[in-house]
Amino acid sequence: MTMAGLAAVFLGSMGVAGQYLLQNCHFTPMDLISIRMLLAGSIFVGIEFFLLKRGALKVFETKQNIIDLIIYTLTIIGTQLTFFVCIQYANAPFAAVLTATVPLWIMLFMFVFQHKHLTVKEIFCGIVAVAGVVLVVTGGSFKNFNVSGIGFWAGIGSGITGAFYVLLPQKFIARVGSGLATSWALLLTGVSVTLFSHFWNEPLD
């Protein structure tokens, strides 16, 4: 319960801080991803080496592990990029609401691709959730919807990529462990994005 509460606090803080840096300090979404993922990935991989020693290299033992690690990394890049682009062109609360649609996309993907039969309760909850998102986003009237197209579709993309982030790495995580898989994926995300975005060149206004 405590961990869930802290996660919510940190997520909210990240969105607000990200909005300030993007809209007031001329940072780009790629800059934020690079800084966050390099820092977090380095810390967590360091912890894995401390705990597991050479076992921390388990993710590179097989070709399948490497492929799955790359896929996991791509889902993180997609999730982070769409989230911060949505904040940049809209705002943090709007991005948070659309990112929260991840369970809906997971349910839809499982129905379409895994042929999972949805219960009446799941369908009802899905409809209510969609209605809730629409009400929050529009304020009950589409006349109040003044978010740019880029911000809106980036928000939708954050929900979709978030579902991929949850579903695609499941077998990989089961093989090597969630801590090890996520730590290396975060670090690889940071390294990959930094190749294209040099955050140290950004002026701090």
MODELLER restraints for C-alpha pairs under 7 A, 6 or more apart:
rsr = mdl.restraints
at = mdl.atoms
rsr.add(forms.Gaussian(group=physical.xy_distance, feature=features.Distance(at['CA:15:A'], at['CA:92:A']), mean=5.03, stdev=0.5))
rsr.add(forms.Gaussian(group=physical.xy_distance, feature=features.Distance(at['CA:16:A'], at['CA:92:A']), mean=5.84, stdev=0.5))
rsr.add(forms.Gaussian(group=physical.xy_distance, feature=features.Distance(at['CA:19:A'], at['CA:87:A']), mean=5.84, stdev=0.5))
rsr.add(forms.Gaussian(group=physical.xy_distance, feature=features.Distance(at['CA:19:A'], at['CA:88:A']), mean=6.40, stdev=0.5))
rsr.add(forms.Gaussian(group=physical.xy_distance, feature=features.Distance(at['CA:19:A'], at['CA:91:A']), mean=6.49, stdev=0.5))
rsr.add(forms.Gaussian(group=physical.xy_distance, feature=features.Distance(at['CA:19:A'], at['CA:92:A']), mean=6.08, stdev=0.5))
rsr.add(forms.Gaussian(group=physical.xy_distance, feature=features.Distance(at['CA:21:A'], at['CA:27:A']), mean=5.65, stdev=0.5))
rsr.add(forms.Gaussian(group=physical.xy_distance, feature=features.Distance(at['CA:22:A'], at['CA:28:A']), mean=5.97, stdev=0.5))
rsr.add(forms.Gaussian(group=physical.xy_distance, feature=features.Distance(at['CA:22:A'], at['CA:88:A']), mean=5.76, stdev=0.5))
rsr.add(forms.Gaussian(group=physical.xy_distance, feature=features.Distance(at['CA:23:A'], at['CA:88:A']), mean=6.33, stdev=0.5))
rsr.add(forms.Gaussian(group=physical.xy_distance, feature=features.Distance(at['CA:25:A'], at['CA:204:A']), mean=5.96, stdev=0.5))
rsr.add(forms.Gaussian(group=physical.xy_distance, feature=features.Distance(at['CA:25:A'], at['CA:205:A']), mean=5.45, stdev=0.5))
rsr.add(forms.Gaussian(group=physical.xy_distance, feature=features.Distance(at['CA:27:A'], at['CA:202:A']), mean=6.84, stdev=0.5))
rsr.add(forms.Gaussian(group=physical.xy_distance, feature=features.Distance(at['CA:29:A'], at['CA:81:A']), mean=6.18, stdev=0.5))
rsr.add(forms.Gaussian(group=physical.xy_distance, feature=features.Distance(at['CA:29:A'], at['CA:84:A']), mean=5.31, stdev=0.5))
rsr.add(forms.Gaussian(group=physical.xy_distance, feature=features.Distance(at['CA:29:A'], at['CA:85:A']), mean=6.06, stdev=0.5))
rsr.add(forms.Gaussian(group=physical.xy_distance, feature=features.Distance(at['CA:30:A'], at['CA:81:A']), mean=6.94, stdev=0.5))
rsr.add(forms.Gaussian(group=physical.xy_distance, feature=features.Distance(at['CA:30:A'], at['CA:193:A']), mean=6.57, stdev=0.5))
rsr.add(forms.Gaussian(group=physical.xy_distance, feature=features.Distance(at['CA:30:A'], at['CA:197:A']), mean=5.98, stdev=0.5))
rsr.add(forms.Gaussian(group=physical.xy_distance, feature=features.Distance(at['CA:31:A'], at['CA:197:A']), mean=6.01, stdev=0.5))
rsr.add(forms.Gaussian(group=physical.xy_distance, feature=features.Distance(at['CA:31:A'], at['CA:198:A']), mean=6.99, stdev=0.5))
rsr.add(forms.Gaussian(group=physical.xy_distance, feature=features.Distance(at['CA:31:A'], at['CA:199:A']), mean=4.92, stdev=0.5))
rsr.add(forms.Gaussian(group=physical.xy_distance, feature=features.Distance(at['CA:33:A'], at['CA:80:A']), mean=6.61, stdev=0.5))
rsr.add(forms.Gaussian(group=physical.xy_distance, feature=features.Distance(at['CA:33:A'], at['CA:190:A']), mean=6.70, stdev=0.5))
rsr.add(forms.Gaussian(group=physical.xy_distance, feature=features.Distance(at['CA:34:A'], at['CA:190:A']), mean=4.66, stdev=0.5))
rsr.add(forms.Gaussian(group=physical.xy_distance, feature=features.Distance(at['CA:34:A'], at['CA:193:A']), mean=5.54, stdev=0.5))
rsr.add(forms.Gaussian(group=physical.xy_distance, feature=features.Distance(at['CA:34:A'], at['CA:194:A']), mean=5.37, stdev=0.5))
rsr.add(forms.Gaussian(group=physical.xy_distance, feature=features.Distance(at['CA:35:A'], at['CA:190:A']), mean=6.97, stdev=0.5))
rsr.add(forms.Gaussian(group=physical.xy_distance, feature=features.Distance(at['CA:37:A'], at['CA:186:A']), mean=5.29, stdev=0.5))
rsr.add(forms.Gaussian(group=physical.xy_distance, feature=features.Distance(at['CA:37:A'], at['CA:187:A']), mean=5.89, stdev=0.5))
rsr.add(forms.Gaussian(group=physical.xy_distance, feature=features.Distance(at['CA:37:A'], at['CA:189:A']), mean=6.23, stdev=0.5))
rsr.add(forms.Gaussian(group=physical.xy_distance, feature=features.Distance(at['CA:37:A'], at['CA:190:A']), mean=4.44, stdev=0.5))
rsr.add(forms.Gaussian(group=physical.xy_distance, feature=features.Distance(at['CA:38:A'], at['CA:187:A']), mean=5.43, stdev=0.5))
rsr.add(forms.Gaussian(group=physical.xy_distance, feature=features.Distance(at['CA:38:A'], at['CA:190:A']), mean=4.37, stdev=0.5))
rsr.add(forms.Gaussian(group=physical.xy_distance, feature=features.Distance(at['CA:38:A'], at['CA:191:A']), mean=6.55, stdev=0.5))
rsr.add(forms.Gaussian(group=physical.xy_distance, feature=features.Distance(at['CA:40:A'], at['CA:186:A']), mean=6.87, stdev=0.5))
rsr.add(forms.Gaussian(group=physical.xy_distance, feature=features.Distance(at['CA:41:A'], at['CA:183:A']), mean=5.33, stdev=0.5))
rsr.add(forms.Gaussian(group=physical.xy_distance, feature=features.Distance(at['CA:41:A'], at['CA:184:A']), mean=6.47, stdev=0.5))
rsr.add(forms.Gaussian(group=physical.xy_distance, feature=features.Distance(at['CA:41:A'], at['CA:186:A']), mean=4.65, stdev=0.5))
rsr.add(forms.Gaussian(group=physical.xy_distance, feature=features.Distance(at['CA:41:A'], at['CA:187:A']), mean=3.87, stdev=0.5))
rsr.add(forms.Gaussian(group=physical.xy_distance, feature=features.Distance(at['CA:42:A'], at['CA:187:A']), mean=5.99, stdev=0.5))
rsr.add(forms.Gaussian(group=physical.xy_distance, feature=features.Distance(at['CA:44:A'], at['CA:183:A']), mean=5.22, stdev=0.5))
rsr.add(forms.Gaussian(group=physical.xy_distance, feature=features.Distance(at['CA:45:A'], at['CA:183:A']), mean=5.28, stdev=0.5))
rsr.add(forms.Gaussian(group=physical.xy_distance, feature=features.Distance(at['CA:45:A'], at['CA:184:A']), mean=6.25, stdev=0.5))
rsr.add(forms.Gaussian(group=physical.xy_distance, feature=features.Distance(at['CA:48:A'], at['CA:56:A']), mean=5.71, stdev=0.5))
rsr.add(forms.Gaussian(group=physical.xy_distance, feature=features.Distance(at['CA:48:A'], at['CA:180:A']), mean=6.59, stdev=0.5))
rsr.add(forms.Gaussian(group=physical.xy_distance, feature=features.Distance(at['CA:49:A'], at['CA:56:A']), mean=5.35, stdev=0.5))
rsr.add(forms.Gaussian(group=physical.xy_distance, feature=features.Distance(at['CA:56:A'], at['CA:180:A']), mean=6.72, stdev=0.5))
rsr.add(forms.Gaussian(group=physical.xy_distance, feature=features.Distance(at['CA:58:A'], at['CA:176:A']), mean=6.90, stdev=0.5))
rsr.add(forms.Gaussian(group=physical.xy_distance, feature=features.Distance(at['CA:59:A'], at['CA:65:A']), mean=5.57, stdev=0.5))
rsr.add(forms.Gaussian(group=physical.xy_distance, feature=features.Distance(at['CA:59:A'], at['CA:66:A']), mean=6.56, stdev=0.5))
rsr.add(forms.Gaussian(group=physical.xy_distance, feature=features.Distance(at['CA:59:A'], at['CA:176:A']), mean=6.55, stdev=0.5))
rsr.add(forms.Gaussian(group=physical.xy_distance, feature=features.Distance(at['CA:59:A'], at['CA:181:A']), mean=6.99, stdev=0.5))
rsr.add(forms.Gaussian(group=physical.xy_distance, feature=features.Distance(at['CA:60:A'], at['CA:66:A']), mean=5.64, stdev=0.5))
rsr.add(forms.Gaussian(group=physical.xy_distance, feature=features.Distance(at['CA:65:A'], at['CA:172:A']), mean=6.68, stdev=0.5))
rsr.add(forms.Gaussian(group=physical.xy_distance, feature=features.Distance(at['CA:68:A'], at['CA:169:A']), mean=6.70, stdev=0.5))
rsr.add(forms.Gaussian(group=physical.xy_distance, feature=features.Distance(at['CA:68:A'], at['CA:172:A']), mean=6.08, stdev=0.5))
rsr.add(forms.Gaussian(group=physical.xy_distance, feature=features.Distance(at['CA:69:A'], at['CA:185:A']), mean=6.21, stdev=0.5))
rsr.add(forms.Gaussian(group=physical.xy_distance, feature=features.Distance(at['CA:72:A'], at['CA:165:A']), mean=6.77, stdev=0.5))
rsr.add(forms.Gaussian(group=physical.xy_distance, feature=features.Distance(at['CA:72:A'], at['CA:169:A']), mean=5.66, stdev=0.5))
rsr.add(forms.Gaussian(group=physical.xy_distance, feature=features.Distance(at['CA:72:A'], at['CA:185:A']), mean=6.24, stdev=0.5))
rsr.add(forms.Gaussian(group=physical.xy_distance, feature=features.Distance(at['CA:73:A'], at['CA:185:A']), mean=4.86, stdev=0.5))
rsr.add(forms.Gaussian(group=physical.xy_distance, feature=features.Distance(at['CA:73:A'], at['CA:186:A']), mean=6.90, stdev=0.5))
rsr.add(forms.Gaussian(group=physical.xy_distance, feature=features.Distance(at['CA:73:A'], at['CA:188:A']), mean=6.54, stdev=0.5))
rsr.add(forms.Gaussian(group=physical.xy_distance, feature=features.Distance(at['CA:73:A'], at['CA:189:A']), mean=5.54, stdev=0.5))
rsr.add(forms.Gaussian(group=physical.xy_distance, feature=features.Distance(at['CA:75:A'], at['CA:161:A']), mean=6.21, stdev=0.5))
rsr.add(forms.Gaussian(group=physical.xy_distance, feature=features.Distance(at['CA:75:A'], at['CA:164:A']), mean=6.25, stdev=0.5))
rsr.add(forms.Gaussian(group=physical.xy_distance, feature=features.Distance(at['CA:75:A'], at['CA:165:A']), mean=4.94, stdev=0.5))
rsr.add(forms.Gaussian(group=physical.xy_distance, feature=features.Distance(at['CA:76:A'], at['CA:165:A']), mean=6.38, stdev=0.5))
rsr.add(forms.Gaussian(group=physical.xy_distance, feature=features.Distance(at['CA:77:A'], at['CA:189:A']), mean=6.31, stdev=0.5))
rsr.add(forms.Gaussian(group=physical.xy_distance, feature=features.Distance(at['CA:78:A'], at['CA:161:A']), mean=5.81, stdev=0.5))
rsr.add(forms.Gaussian(group=physical.xy_distance, feature=features.Distance(at['CA:79:A'], at['CA:158:A']), mean=5.21, stdev=0.5))
rsr.add(forms.Gaussian(group=physical.xy_distance, feature=features.Distance(at['CA:79:A'], at['CA:161:A']), mean=5.07, stdev=0.5))
rsr.add(forms.Gaussian(group=physical.xy_distance, feature=features.Distance(at['CA:79:A'], at['CA:162:A']), mean=5.43, stdev=0.5))
rsr.add(forms.Gaussian(group=physical.xy_distance, feature=features.Distance(at['CA:82:A'], at['CA:154:A']), mean=4.87, stdev=0.5))
rsr.add(forms.Gaussian(group=physical.xy_distance, feature=features.Distance(at['CA:82:A'], at['CA:155:A']), mean=6.41, stdev=0.5))
rsr.add(forms.Gaussian(group=physical.xy_distance, feature=features.Distance(at['CA:82:A'], at['CA:157:A']), mean=5.91, stdev=0.5))
rsr.add(forms.Gaussian(group=physical.xy_distance, feature=features.Distance(at['CA:82:A'], at['CA:158:A']), mean=4.96, stdev=0.5))
rsr.add(forms.Gaussian(group=physical.xy_distance, feature=features.Distance(at['CA:83:A'], at['CA:95:A']), mean=6.19, stdev=0.5))
rsr.add(forms.Gaussian(group=physical.xy_distance, feature=features.Distance(at['CA:83:A'], at['CA:154:A']), mean=6.72, stdev=0.5))
rsr.add(forms.Gaussian(group=physical.xy_distance, feature=features.Distance(at['CA:83:A'], at['CA:155:A']), mean=6.23, stdev=0.5))
rsr.add(forms.Gaussian(group=physical.xy_distance, feature=features.Distance(at['CA:83:A'], at['CA:158:A']), mean=5.30, stdev=0.5))
rsr.add(forms.Gaussian(group=physical.xy_distance, feature=features.Distance(at['CA:85:A'], at['CA:151:A']), mean=6.65, stdev=0.5))
rsr.add(forms.Gaussian(group=physical.xy_distance, feature=features.Distance(at['CA:85:A'], at['CA:154:A']), mean=6.20, stdev=0.5))
rsr.add(forms.Gaussian(group=physical.xy_distance, feature=features.Distance(at['CA:86:A'], at['CA:95:A']), mean=5.63, stdev=0.5))
rsr.add(forms.Gaussian(group=physical.xy_distance, feature=features.Distance(at['CA:86:A'], at['CA:151:A']), mean=4.30, stdev=0.5))
rsr.add(forms.Gaussian(group=physical.xy_distance, feature=features.Distance(at['CA:86:A'], at['CA:152:A']), mean=6.73, stdev=0.5))
rsr.add(forms.Gaussian(group=physical.xy_distance, feature=features.Distance(at['CA:86:A'], at['CA:154:A']), mean=5.02, stdev=0.5))
rsr.add(forms.Gaussian(group=physical.xy_distance, feature=features.Distance(at['CA:86:A'], at['CA:155:A']), mean=5.25, stdev=0.5))
rsr.add(forms.Gaussian(group=physical.xy_distance, feature=features.Distance(at['CA:87:A'], at['CA:95:A']), mean=5.76, stdev=0.5))
rsr.add(forms.Gaussian(group=physical.xy_distance, feature=features.Distance(at['CA:89:A'], at['CA:148:A']), mean=6.53, stdev=0.5))
rsr.add(forms.Gaussian(group=physical.xy_distance, feature=features.Distance(at['CA:89:A'], at['CA:150:A']), mean=6.59, stdev=0.5))
rsr.add(forms.Gaussian(group=physical.xy_distance, feature=features.Distance(at['CA:89:A'], at['CA:151:A']), mean=4.69, stdev=0.5))
rsr.add(forms.Gaussian(group=physical.xy_distance, feature=features.Distance(at['CA:90:A'], at['CA:147:A']), mean=5.82, stdev=0.5))
rsr.add(forms.Gaussian(group=physical.xy_distance, feature=features.Distance(at['CA:90:A'], at['CA:148:A']), mean=6.79, stdev=0.5))
rsr.add(forms.Gaussian(group=physical.xy_distance, feature=features.Distance(at['CA:90:A'], at['CA:151:A']), mean=5.16, stdev=0.5))
rsr.add(forms.Gaussian(group=physical.xy_distance, feature=features.Distance(at['CA:94:A'], at['CA:137:A']), mean=6.80, stdev=0.5))
rsr.add(forms.Gaussian(group=physical.xy_distance, feature=features.Distance(at['CA:95:A'], at['CA:155:A']), mean=5.52, stdev=0.5))
rsr.add(forms.Gaussian(group=physical.xy_distance, feature=features.Distance(at['CA:97:A'], at['CA:133:A']), mean=6.73, stdev=0.5))
rsr.add(forms.Gaussian(group=physical.xy_distance, feature=features.Distance(at['CA:98:A'], at['CA:155:A']), mean=5.30, stdev=0.5))
rsr.add(forms.Gaussian(group=physical.xy_distance, feature=features.Distance(at['CA:98:A'], at['CA:156:A']), mean=6.06, stdev=0.5))
rsr.add(forms.Gaussian(group=physical.xy_distance, feature=features.Distance(at['CA:98:A'], at['CA:159:A']), mean=6.16, stdev=0.5))
rsr.add(forms.Gaussian(group=physical.xy_distance, feature=features.Distance(at['CA:99:A'], at['CA:155:A']), mean=6.45, stdev=0.5))
rsr.add(forms.Gaussian(group=physical.xy_distance, feature=features.Distance(at['CA:99:A'], at['CA:158:A']), mean=5.48, stdev=0.5))
rsr.add(forms.Gaussian(group=physical.xy_distance, feature=features.Distance(at['CA:99:A'], at['CA:159:A']), mean=4.64, stdev=0.5))
rsr.add(forms.Gaussian(group=physical.xy_distance, feature=features.Distance(at['CA:100:A'], at['CA:159:A']), mean=6.79, stdev=0.5))
rsr.add(forms.Gaussian(group=physical.xy_distance, feature=features.Distance(at['CA:101:A'], at['CA:159:A']), mean=5.42, stdev=0.5))
rsr.add(forms.Gaussian(group=physical.xy_distance, feature=features.Distance(at['CA:102:A'], at['CA:159:A']), mean=4.62, stdev=0.5))
rsr.add(forms.Gaussian(group=physical.xy_distance, feature=features.Distance(at['CA:102:A'], at['CA:160:A']), mean=6.48, stdev=0.5))
rsr.add(forms.Gaussian(group=physical.xy_distance, feature=features.Distance(at['CA:102:A'], at['CA:162:A']), mean=5.70, stdev=0.5))
rsr.add(forms.Gaussian(group=physical.xy_distance, feature=features.Distance(at['CA:102:A'], at['CA:163:A']), mean=5.27, stdev=0.5))
rsr.add(forms.Gaussian(group=physical.xy_distance, feature=features.Distance(at['CA:104:A'], at['CA:126:A']), mean=6.22, stdev=0.5))
rsr.add(forms.Gaussian(group=physical.xy_distance, feature=features.Distance(at['CA:105:A'], at['CA:159:A']), mean=6.87, stdev=0.5))
rsr.add(forms.Gaussian(group=physical.xy_distance, feature=features.Distance(at['CA:105:A'], at['CA:160:A']), mean=6.02, stdev=0.5))
rsr.add(forms.Gaussian(group=physical.xy_distance, feature=features.Distance(at['CA:105:A'], at['CA:163:A']), mean=5.94, stdev=0.5))
rsr.add(forms.Gaussian(group=physical.xy_distance, feature=features.Distance(at['CA:106:A'], at['CA:163:A']), mean=5.21, stdev=0.5))
rsr.add(forms.Gaussian(group=physical.xy_distance, feature=features.Distance(at['CA:110:A'], at['CA:116:A']), mean=5.67, stdev=0.5))
rsr.add(forms.Gaussian(group=physical.xy_distance, feature=features.Distance(at['CA:111:A'], at['CA:117:A']), mean=6.30, stdev=0.5))
rsr.add(forms.Gaussian(group=physical.xy_distance, feature=features.Distance(at['CA:137:A'], at['CA:145:A']), mean=6.98, stdev=0.5))
rsr.add(forms.Gaussian(group=physical.xy_distance, feature=features.Distance(at['CA:138:A'], at['CA:144:A']), mean=5.59, stdev=0.5))
rsr.add(forms.Gaussian(group=physical.xy_distance, feature=features.Distance(at['CA:138:A'], at['CA:145:A']), mean=4.96, stdev=0.5))
rsr.add(forms.Gaussian(group=physical.xy_distance, feature=features.Distance(at['CA:173:A'], at['CA:181:A']), mean=5.88, stdev=0.5))
